Amino acid sequence: MVDEFDAIIRFWLEFGVDGFRIDVAQPESLDVFGRWRRLCNAYGAVHWPWRPCCSACPVCRS
């Protein structure tokens, strides 16, 4: 499943999207979001939130 999501994200990044919006994040999802962020960073396509979701979030701080 993880590889399939990565393939879908790569497809859209190669198609030219600038980034993705993630509306709901739960603490157990942070590893997945970090993986997606690194994938998007590789394409230079990350438009991260204008403010972090919380000061302790390792995804927002990176």
N, C-alpha and C positions, 0 to 999 in steps of 0.2 A: 504494500500500500504506500509506503513512504517513497519508494522509487517511482511509483506512478504519479504521485503528487509532484515530485521533482521534475518529471518529464513534462507534466502539464505546465508548470511554472516556466520551464525552459522554453516550451513552445510559444507561450505568450510573450516572453522576453525577447525571443528571436523575431517575433512578429512585430515588436516595437512598442509594447506597452511600457509606461514609465515606472510602474510599481503596482502594488496591490494594497487594498484596504482590508484590514482585519478588524472587525467590529467588536468581537468578544474574545477576550483572552483570559484563560484561567491559569493559575500557577503551574499545573501539570503540563501545560502546553508550551512553556517557555523554551524547552529544548527544540521543539519543532519550529517555533518562530525564529529562534536563533539560526537554525539550519536554513530556513527560507531567506532570512536576511543576508546571510553569507552568499547564498546563491544569487540573490538580486544584486548585491554589491559587486559580484564578479561581472555583471552586465552594466554596472553604473546606473542602475534603475531605481534605487531606493529613494522614496520620498517619505521619510519617517515622520511621525507626528511632530507637530510644532512644540509639543511638550511631552515629557515622559509620562507614562501611565502612573508611575510611582517612583520614588527615589531609590527604592531597593531593587527595582527590576533590572536584571543583568542584560536583558535584550535592549531595553531603552538606553542604558548607559553605554553600550558598545557602539 
